Amino acid sequence: MTDPVCDAARRFIGLGFDTLRRAVDGLSAEALNWKPAGDETNSIAVLATHAAHATRLLVHMAAGLELPPRDRPAEFAASVDGPGPLLALIDHLAAECDTVLDGAAGTDWTAPRARTRSDGTSVEVPAIDALFQAVEHLRGHADEASLTRHLWNG
């Protein structure tokens, strides 16, 4: 039996990861590490790295699993030598999210989950909120990466 929430999340998260792949694929290291408006903006490498790791974390949280290790500051310092390692990271974390969602059928989507805010405080949210945040957050950063690619090509 499938879970329509998991099926929808898998579909939308898959679309977000596909957008990230298209933003990364075929670009040079210079393009992937380029910050369109200087140090106050993020490169495609940063956007893809951060979006992939944050999505994995939020999917684990939504499913009620132990949270994977994460180094958020390192995500925002990401730099790559070419698209290969970034595409491998995207594919690996996308597959991990699929695996988690495969096992999440029947999850009580109203169950509370502890979520840490950016200021370090913790708040409880329903599991479905964490899952929707995974979809929204990935989509936003994937679209930013796509726009950054268009600016680079522009």
Secondary structure as UniProt FT lines:
FT   HELIX           4..24
FT   TURN            25..26
FT   HELIX           29..33
FT   TURN            36..37
FT   HELIX           38..40
FT   HELIX           44..63
FT   HELIX           72..75
FT   TURN            76..77
FT   HELIX           83..103
FT   TURN            104..106
FT   TURN            109..110
FT   STRAND          112..116
FT   TURN            118..119
FT   STRAND          122..126
FT   HELIX           127..153
//
